[in-house]
Amino acid sequence: MYSFWPEFLKVAVMHLVAVVSPGPDFAMVLRQSLGHGKRAGVWTAVGVGSAISLHVTYSLCGLGLLLRDSPAAFSVLKYSGAAYLAWLGFRAFRAAPAAAFAGGDPGGEPGTNRARPAWVAGFLTNALNPKAALFLVFLFAAVISPHAPVAARVFYGVWVSLTTMAWFTVVACAFSLETPRRVYRRWNLWIDRALGIIFIGFAASLVAASFG
């Protein structure tokens, strides 16, 4: 027997706990918001949510089970994600000092369209995150009832994607305010290096898990 509301509550709570836990997505939205302003931060959040839609789509189609049960496929995803996070970390270490913003656009770099690269950064950070992929596979394979109708499964997927976007949009708006950005402009070299260490740490944890 299928009951929608208890199952939806379970899905919503599990996803909320997962999405608010700090991880690569949070670090990416944080860096984009501090370095390039609200527009870039929000587009990064949209990119993260779009990648969630990708995970949801192949989970709904049953392809997620192949990822879960194929060590080779999962290893490709895991090492690709580790390489991307390590690259982000080294880029953060090479970040230049913050430019002067006096008279400029406080929401981004003057003359630069940050929407597309911000979206791509958010999308790739989540799409190549094996923990996000496995969480969605687990959610749709083990938590959601096999008797759940297709409409309910699609609703769960839309909910997970949109609430992910909403959460990281809140994060982007909070860290793109003038006070945190003023702090970033003063200490950006150290903040970027700290975020670089965090990205490299996430990459190392993915690789280390292979030998655990």
N, C-alpha and C positions, 0 to 999 in steps of 0.2 A: 504493500500500500504506500502511495506517495503522498507526502504532505509538504507543501511548498514553503510555508512561513518558517517552520523550525529549521529546515534545510537552508533557506536563504539567510537566516540569522547566523547559522554556523559558518557559512561561506563568508558573510560580511565581517564577522569577528576575526576569523582566521586571516583574512586578507588585510584587515586593518592592522593587526599585530605585525604582519609581515612588512607592510608598506611603510610603517612609521619607524621600523628598525633601521638604524643608520647602515648604509651600504654604499656601493659604487654609484648608484643613482643619486643618492643624497649628496655625495661629494661632488658629482658632476654639476648638479643644479646649483649647489652652493658656489662653486667656482665661476660658473657662467654668470650668476646673478651678481656676485661681488665684482667681477672683472668687467662685465659688459652691460649690466643693468637689467631692469625688469623685463624688457622685451626679449632679450636673449634667454633669461631665466625661464620665462613662460614658454617659449618655443622649445627649450630643452625639456620641460615638463611634458609638453605635447609629444615630443619624440619618445620619451620614456613610455607614456601611455600607448602610443602607436605600437611600440615593440611588444607591450603586453597583449595587444590585439593579435599580434603575430603568434605569440605563444598560445593564446586562447584558441585561435583558428586551427592550428595543427593538433591541439588537444581535443577539440570537438570532433575533428576528423579521424581521431584514433591514431594519428602519426606519433603523438607523444609517447605512446607505449613502445614504439620502435626505438625512440631515443632512450627511454628508460632501460630497455632490455638489450640494447646494443652497446657493448663497451667501446667499440671502435667509434661509433657515431658520437657517443657522449664524450669520448676523449678528444675528438676533433673540436667539438664545441668548447670544451673546457680549456684546451690549450690555445685556441683562438681567442677566447675571452681573456686568458692570462696575458697573452702577448699584447692585446689591445690595452689592457689596464696598465701594463708595464710601460707601453709607449706613452700613454697619458701621463704617467708619473714622471718620465724623463722630460716630457714637454713642459710640465709644471716646473721642474728644476731649472729649465732654461728660460723661464719667463723673464721678460724685461721689466725694469722698474715702471710703475704706473705712470702714465702720461698725465700732464696737467689737464684738469677738467675745467679750469676757469673759463667761463663763457662758452663752454662746449655743451654737448648734450649729456645730461646726467644719466640718461637711460641707455647709453651705448656709445660706441665709438663714432665720432662725427664722420659722415660720408661713407660709412660701412654698413652694409646690410647683413645683420647677424642672424636673421631668421633661419635661413637654410642651414648654415653650418651648426647653429645651435640645435636645430631639430635632428640633424644627422648625429651629432655628439650624443644627444639623449637616446636616440634610437639604438645606436650601436652599443652604448654602454649597457642597456638592458637586454638587447637581442643576443649579445654574446655572454650574458651572465648565466652560467649553467644552474646556479641556485634558483634564479627566477624561473627558468624553464622547468626544473624539477618540481618546484612548488606548484606551478600551474598544472603540470601533468598529474601530480598527486591529488590536487584538488578535484580535477575532473574525473580521475580514475577511481579514487578511493573514498572521497568525501561525498560527492554528489551521487545520488541513487541511480542505479542503472535503469530504474523505472521513470526517472524524470523525463518529461516530454522535451522535445527539441526546443520548443519555445522557451521553456524554463532555463535550459542550458545556455541558449543564446543570451537570455536576459542576464544570467550570472556573468557571462563573458563581458557584456557591455558594462555591467555594473563595476566589475573589477578594473576594466580599462579606464572608465570615466572617473572613478574615485581615485585611481592612481594619478591621473592628470590633475585632478582637483587638489590632492594633497601636495604634490610638488609645485603646483601653481602658488599655493599658500606659502610654501618654503621660498619660492622665487620672490614673491612680493615682500616677504619679511626681510630677506637679506639684500634686497635692492633698495631699501630705504637709505636715506642720506647718511644716517649715523653709522651703520655697518660699512657702507661704501667709503665713508671718510676714513674709518679705521683701516680698511683694506688699502686705500691709496697711500696711507702712511707706512703700512707694514707689509705691502703686498709680496715682497721677495720672500719674507719668512712664512707668510701664510701660504703662498704657492708651493714653497718647499715642503711645508707640513702636509699639504694636500698631495704633493708628489709622493711623499713617504706613505701616505694612506693608500693611494692607488697601487703603488708597488707592493705594499703589504697585502692588499687584496689579491694581487696577481700571485704572490708567493704562496698565499694560503690555498689557492686553487691547485697549484703545482704540488704543494706539500701533501694535499689530500690524496694524491695519487699513490703516495708511498706510506699512507697511514694504515 
